[in-house]
Amino acid sequence: MKVMQFCVGAVSTNCYVIYDEAIMHGAIIDPGDNAKELMDYIAKQKVTLDYILLTHGHFDHILAVDEIAKKTGAKVVMHRGDEYLLTPDNMRMFGMPLRSAVPTVDIWAEEGTEITIGALTIRYLHTPGHTPGSCTLMCGSLLFTGDTMFRHECGRCDLPGGDFDTILKSLRRLHDLEGDYQVLPGHEGLSTLADERVNNPYVRQALRQ
């Protein structure tokens, strides 16, 4: 398995390209902008993109989705709880210009939905709170946590659809996973679940709920 991280867009969103090197098929997670840069990398590596996997529907995670989907034929996967965000107004959130069409979702994920690409299995864990449809994507020892869990932080809950008590429950769920995982969040630096169990104040607060 190969994972490549990109920092894209006006609010520095982490986007990840993940693929099975044995067959050179893969997926892109949260392409929030910079479609040309992402497509150039995929073409250079000669990866066939099968899926565009979204942790949630905020503009900074989806701005490049439509362009990449049309150029590659990759299927777009997102939890239905965030369908309400797929409007031009929501894609202009925070005054950002709308540079892309609203993406079309091909597969509405639910808790436990699994996407298989060669030897890779990516499982959707529904971890709402930042948005109603926020999900964490589990692949082997990796957790792509979107805006649910950051390094020693959690996602904001003051936007429409956010709920702090709900995100605490999601953080408790991630805490309670067996073993350790590398945490690859939607913004800022990488972490591990072992570190977050000890050093994330919101995880510690979740344990007191």
N, C-alpha and C positions, 0 to 999 in steps of 0.2 A: 504494500500500500504506500502510495506517495501522497503527501499533503503539501500544498503550497499556499502560503498566506499572502494576501494583498491588503493594503490599506487604501480604501477608495472613498471618493466623495468629499463633500464639504464638512462633514462631521466625523471624518476618519473612521469609517466603518471597516471592520475586519471581514474580508471575503476569503473563502477557502475553496481551492480546487483540490478535489480528492479523486484518485483513480487507482485502478488495479493495473499494476505495471505488466502483469502477465498477458493481459489482453488489450491494454491501452484504451479502456473505456472508463468513464468516470462521471462525476457530478460537480456542479458548482454550488456552493452554499452562500446565500445572501449577496448576490451581485448588486451592490447598492449604487454603483456608478462605474465610470471608466470602462465602458464596454469594449472599446478598441484595445486597451491594454490587456484585458482579460482574454479576449479572443486571439490576440497575437500570441499570448503565452500558450493557449490551448493548441493553436495551429503549429507553433514551433515544436511542442512536445508530441505532436501527432496523436492527440487524445480525441477520441470520439465522445462527445458530450451527450449522455443519455438523459440526464435529469438536471433540473434547477430546483434545489431544495431550499425552502424558506423557513427560517425560524419564526418569523412573524411578518406582519404586513406594513410596517412603517416605511415611509418613503425612502429613508436612507439605507434600506435593505433591499429595495426592489427596483430602483430607477433604471438599472440596466437589464432587467428581466426580459422585457418585450423584445428588445433588439437582439439579445443573445438567443432567445427562443426562436425567433424568426430565422436567424442565420444558421442555427444548428439543428432545429427540429426537436430539441430537448423538451421533455415533458416537465411542466411546472407543478410543484407539489407544495401545498400549504394547508394548514388547519382551517377548517371552515369558520371557526370562531373569529377570524380576522377578515372575513369577506367584506365587512362594512368599511374597511380601510381602502378598498380597491376602487377609489373614485378620484377624479382629477383634483378635487378640493383637498383630499387627504394627501395626495401626492405633491401638493404645493405647500405642505405643512412648513411652518416657520418662514414663509415667504419665499421658499425655493422655487425657481422657475421650473415649469413642467417641460422636460426635454424628451420625454418618452411617453408612448401610449400606455394606458392602464393595462397591465398584463392579464392574460387569460390563464386561469388555473385549470390544469388537466386532471389532477388527482387531488381530491380533498382528503387530507390525512386525518386520522383519528388517533387516539391513544393506542399505541402498539402497531401502527402501520409500519410495515417493513419494505424497504426498497433494496433490491438485490442487484449488484453490478459485479459480475464475475464472482470472485471470492469475498467481496465486500457485502456486508449487510448493514444498512443504516436503519435504525429503529427510532420512530417518533415517540418521545415522552411528552405528554401534555403538561406543561409547566406554566399555567397562566398567572397573571398578576400585572406584568408590564402591559400586556394586552390580553384580551380573553382567549385568543388563539395561540399565544406564545408557546413554543415547544423547544425542547432540548433534543438534539439529534445524537444518538449513541451509535458509535461505530468502533467495535473492538474496545480498546482502552481509551478511546477519545470521547469527550463530551463537547459538542458544539452547543454552547449554552445561550447563544443569541444575546438578548438584553435581559435575561433572567438573572444570571450570575456573572459578575465581573470579578476581577482580582480584588479581593477584600471589599467588594461593593455589590450592589444589586441595581437593577434597572429602575428608572423613575416610574412612579405610579400616578402622577398628577395629570396625565393626558387622558382624554376620553377613553373609557374602557379599562383604565388602570385601577388596581385595587391593592393597597399595601398588605392587608391581612391575607389576601390570596397569594401574593408573591412570597410571603413568609411560609405559607404551607408548601409552595413549590420548592423553596430553598430547603425546607425540612426533608422533603422527598429526596432531593439530590444528596443531602447529607447522609441519608439512611441507605443509599446504595452500598452494596457490599464491595469492599476492596477500594483501590485507588484508581483514579482516572486522570488523564491530562485534560485540563479545562481550557477550551479554545473559545473565548467569548466574542461577542459582537463588537466590542470596542476595547481598546487599551491592551495591556499585556496578558500573556498566557499565565496559567497557574496550574495547580493540581488540586484535586478534591481533598486530599489529605491536608494541604495547606489551608484551604478554605474552611474546613471543619474547625480549625483552630483559630484562624486569624481574621475571618470575615465577621464583622460585628453583627451583620444582618442574619447570618446563619446562627450565630449564638442567640440572637433575639428570638429566632424561629424556634429554637429548642425550648425556650421558656414559655411558649404559647400554650 
